[in-house]
Amino acid sequence: MQSMSANGAKYGFGRLIDLARTSPALVSKHARPAVVVATVE
């Protein structure tokens, strides 16, 4: 599982989508896990 900061997800949403297409992507806020983004399929 790849990870990204919430700020990185905010400004690089396209990159987050690309990461989530290959495997679930963990988004952390204040160095704590916040959400996991995964594809619908």
C-alpha positions, -999 to 999 in steps of 0.1 A, spaced: 0 0 0 14 34 -10 9 65 12 6 102 7 0 132 30 -33 149 30 -16 181 17 0 160 -11 -34 145 -19 -50 180 -20 -25 194 -45 -18 162 -63 -52 146 -66 -45 132 -101 -14 115 -87 -35 100 -59 -60 86 -84 -31 71 -104 -17 55 -72 -51 41 -62 -55 24 -96 -26 1 -89 -32 -6 -51 -51 11 -23 -35 44 -13 -33 55 24 -37 93 30 -23 105 63 -31 137 81 -8 150 108 13 118 105 -17 96 113 -36 74 89 -69 92 78 -84 74 48 -77 47 23 -85 54 -14 -92 24 -36 -107 18 -70 -144 8 -74 -135 -23 -93 
